[in-house]
Amino acid sequence: MDGTRTWVFDKPAKRSFPRNVDEIASEERFYDLSPKYSTDFQVMEKALGELETYTAPAFEHFLNDLEQKNGFNHRDKPLRQAIATFIVIQDIRTRLFRDQFLQKHDAIIEEIEQRGIEVPREWKEAASDERVAFEHARFMFSKEYRQAAVGALMRHIWVVGRNETTQPLFFSDAPVTRYAHTPSQFSGAGLATVGVQIDFPISSKYNLMMYERTHFGPMLAEREGKMMALDDEGVKAINTMQIAQSRRQLYCAENKFELVLEYAQSHPELFDPDRPRFEIM
């Protein structure tokens, strides 16, 4: 591809096709707000544009250091803060995040009703498309959440994986992936969960890996700010997380989705974009 186009794999259709880069992971009017909640229906699009303007120089500097210095300055707080802010917003701006909000809302309402408790009408009305879009927008730019989430990422150990294989790294419509290395009675992992590894693909070649410090400190503290070579197994592990945790689409610089097709056969449940991703305990 020429840098302006990439390959897309649609999970439900189980097929790949080329697409312009500026068209991927976009959904027309997804962030538009109702006049009921904002006098500017595109206020979210504008805010996200400002975020990208703020963070773009940090990513450019970051990639330049990786290419020229084989590492990066992990003590550069403004650099890491800009990147962490972008990742936090990227994590929650997705259709998947909004869908999960609705799934949780409906599951809680159903559980309450099954227990014979009357649910107030306004609780059910809170799940209207207009209200959900507003609540999603409000959460995305909640100062309290952003500060807590960015703070969590800043405390982690940052290491960059360099892809040294012929298989490009995947990106997806939910690109911030998590893997909990410590057992828990609950499924899933948050940004600050003890033992969590958070991955974010910077490009087809580089993957930013953030490790929770209390668990990984003894093993990885000396690698902070350095490069870690990714062999076939390392790239496969990272790409597998993108397959498992994405909603509908995966992206790749080349039409190399053999691993995705393997998982379509062995784990078809991962290819349902609307599958439940949590349960009420």
C-alpha positions in Angstrom: 0.0 0.0 0.0 1.1 3.6 -0.5 0.5 5.0 3.0 -2.9 6.5 2.2 -4.6 3.1 1.9 -4.6 0.0 4.1 -6.3 -3.4 4.2 -9.5 -4.0 6.2 -10.8 -7.3 7.5 -14.5 -7.4 8.3 -15.0 -10.0 11.0 -18.7 -10.8 10.5 -18.2 -11.1 6.7 -14.8 -12.8 7.1 -13.3 -11.0 4.1 -10.7 -8.4 3.5 -10.6 -5.3 1.2 -8.6 -2.2 0.6 -9.7 1.1 2.0 -8.4 4.7 2.3 -6.8 5.3 5.7 -9.0 8.3 6.5 -12.1 6.2 6.0 -11.3 3.4 8.5 -12.7 3.2 12.0 -15.1 6.1 11.1 -18.8 6.0 11.4 -20.8 8.9 10.0 -22.4 11.1 12.6 -21.3 8.8 15.4 -20.3 11.6 17.7 -23.1 14.1 16.7 -25.1 15.3 19.7 -28.8 16.2 19.8 -29.8 19.8 20.1 -31.3 18.7 23.4 -27.8 18.4 24.8 -25.6 20.7 22.8 -26.0 23.9 20.7 -23.1 22.6 18.5 -23.9 19.1 17.3 -20.3 18.6 16.2 -18.6 19.7 19.4 -17.2 16.2 19.9 -15.7 16.0 16.5 -14.0 19.3 17.1 -12.7 18.3 20.5 -11.3 15.1 19.1 -9.6 17.1 16.3 -8.0 19.3 18.9 -6.8 16.2 20.8 -5.1 14.9 17.6 -3.5 18.2 17.0 -2.1 18.2 20.6 -0.8 14.7 20.4 0.5 14.4 16.8 3.9 16.1 17.6 4.4 13.8 20.5 3.9 10.7 18.4 6.1 12.1 15.6 8.9 12.8 18.2 8.3 9.3 19.7 8.7 7.5 16.4 11.7 9.5 15.4 13.4 8.5 18.6 12.5 4.9 18.0 14.0 5.0 14.5 17.1 7.0 15.4 17.9 6.1 19.0 16.5 2.6 19.3 14.5 3.7 22.3 12.9 6.7 23.9 13.3 9.0 26.9 10.9 7.6 29.4 11.6 10.5 31.7 10.2 12.9 29.2 6.9 13.5 31.2 5.2 15.9 28.7 5.8 13.4 25.9 4.4 10.4 27.8 1.5 12.5 29.1 0.5 13.5 25.6 0.7 9.9 24.4 -1.1 8.6 27.5 -3.9 11.1 27.0 -4.4 10.0 23.4 -4.5 6.3 24.4 -7.0 6.9 27.2 -9.4 8.7 24.8 -8.8 6.2 22.0 -9.7 3.5 24.5 -13.2 4.9 25.2 -14.2 6.7 22.0 -15.1 3.5 20.2 -18.4 2.0 19.1 -17.5 -1.0 21.3 -17.3 1.1 24.4 -20.8 2.6 23.7 -22.2 -0.8 22.9 -20.9 -2.2 26.2 -22.5 0.8 28.1 -25.9 -0.2 26.6 -25.3 -3.9 27.3 -24.6 -3.2 30.9 -27.5 -0.8 31.2 -30.0 -3.3 29.8 -28.5 -6.2 31.8 -28.8 -4.3 35.1 -32.4 -3.3 34.3 -33.3 -6.9 33.4 -31.7 -8.2 36.6 -33.6 -5.7 38.8 -36.9 -6.6 37.1 -36.2 -10.3 37.5 -36.0 -9.7 41.3 -39.5 -8.2 41.2 -38.4 -4.6 41.7 -40.1 -1.9 39.7 -37.7 0.0 37.5 -38.4 3.8 37.2 -39.4 4.8 33.7 -36.6 7.4 33.5 -34.0 4.6 33.9 -35.3 2.9 30.8 -35.4 6.2 28.9 -31.8 6.8 29.7 -30.9 4.3 27.0 -32.2 6.4 24.1 -29.7 6.9 21.3 -29.6 10.6 22.0 -29.0 10.2 25.7 -26.4 7.4 25.2 -24.4 9.6 22.7 -24.4 12.4 25.2 -23.4 10.2 28.2 -20.6 8.7 26.0 -19.4 12.2 25.1 -19.5 13.4 28.7 -17.5 10.4 29.9 -14.9 10.7 27.2 -14.0 14.2 28.3 -14.6 13.7 32.0 -11.7 15.5 33.7 -11.8 13.1 36.7 -11.7 10.0 34.6 -9.0 11.3 32.2 -6.7 12.3 35.1 -7.1 9.0 36.8 -6.6 6.9 33.7 -3.7 9.0 32.4 -2.1 8.8 35.8 -2.4 5.0 35.7 -0.7 4.7 32.4 2.0 7.1 33.5 2.9 4.9 36.4 3.3 1.8 34.2 6.6 0.6 32.7 6.8 1.6 29.1 8.6 -0.6 26.6 8.4 -0.7 22.8 8.2 -3.9 20.8 9.8 -3.7 17.4 8.4 -6.1 14.8 11.2 -8.0 13.2 9.0 -10.3 11.1 7.3 -10.2 7.7 3.8 -10.1 9.4 2.7 -6.5 10.0 1.1 -5.6 13.4 -2.7 -5.3 13.3 -4.7 -2.3 14.3 -8.4 -2.4 15.0 -11.6 -0.5 15.8 -10.7 -1.1 19.5 -6.9 -0.9 19.4 -6.1 -0.5 23.1 -5.8 -4.1 24.3 -5.4 -5.5 27.8 -4.0 -8.8 29.2 -4.1 -9.6 32.9 -1.1 -11.7 33.9 -2.4 -12.3 37.4 -5.4 -14.5 38.2 -8.6 -12.8 39.2 -12.1 -14.0 40.1 -13.4 -11.3 37.7 -12.9 -11.4 33.9 -11.4 -8.5 32.1 -8.8 -6.0 33.2 -8.7 -2.2 33.7 -6.0 0.3 32.9 -4.7 0.1 36.5 -5.4 -3.6 37.3 -2.5 -5.3 39.1 -0.5 -7.4 36.6 -2.1 -5.9 33.5 -0.3 -5.4 30.2 -1.7 -2.8 27.9 -0.7 -2.8 24.3 -1.2 0.0 21.7 0.2 -0.4 18.1 2.0 2.7 17.1 2.6 1.4 13.5 3.0 -1.9 11.6 6.5 -2.0 13.1 6.2 -0.7 16.7 3.9 -1.7 19.5 3.8 0.3 22.8 3.6 -2.0 25.8 2.7 -0.6 29.2 3.2 -2.9 32.2 1.7 -2.4 35.6 4.7 -1.6 37.8 4.0 -3.4 41.1 3.8 -6.8 39.3 6.4 -6.2 36.5 8.9 -4.0 38.2 11.3 -6.7 39.2 11.3 -8.1 35.7 11.1 -5.1 33.4 12.2 -1.9 35.3 15.6 -2.0 33.6 14.0 -2.2 30.1 12.0 1.0 30.6 12.3 3.2 27.6 14.1 0.6 25.6 13.3 -1.6 22.6 12.2 -5.2 22.7 12.5 -7.4 19.6 9.3 -9.1 18.6 9.7 -12.5 16.9 7.0 -14.5 15.2 5.5 -15.6 18.5 5.5 -12.1 19.9 3.8 -10.6 16.9 1.3 -13.4 16.9 0.4 -12.8 20.6 -0.1 -9.1 20.0 -2.2 -9.6 16.9 -4.2 -12.2 18.7 -5.3 -9.7 21.3 -6.4 -7.3 18.5 -8.5 -10.2 17.0 -10.1 -11.1 20.3 -10.8 -7.6 21.7 -11.8 -5.8 18.5 -15.5 -5.3 17.7 -15.8 -5.6 13.9 -12.8 -4.5 11.9 -9.1 -5.2 11.8 -6.5 -3.2 9.8 -3.2 -4.2 8.3 -0.7 -2.5 6.0 -0.7 -5.7 3.8 -3.4 -8.2 3.0 -2.0 -10.7 5.6 -4.9 -11.9 7.6 -4.1 -15.7 7.7 -4.2 -15.6 11.6 -7.6 -14.0 11.5 -9.0 -16.7 9.2 -7.6 -19.3 11.6 -9.4 -17.8 14.5 -12.6 -17.5 12.5 -12.5 -21.3 12.3 -11.3 -22.1 15.8 -13.1 -19.3 17.7 -16.1 -18.2 15.7 -17.7 -16.5 18.8 -15.0 -13.8 18.6 -16.5 -12.7 15.2 -19.9 -11.7 16.5 -19.6 -7.9 17.0 -22.6 -7.9 19.4 -21.5 -10.7 21.7 -21.8 -10.2 25.4 -18.5 -9.2 27.0 -19.4 -9.3 30.6 -21.8 -10.9 33.0 -23.5 -9.8 36.3 -22.0 -11.8 39.1 
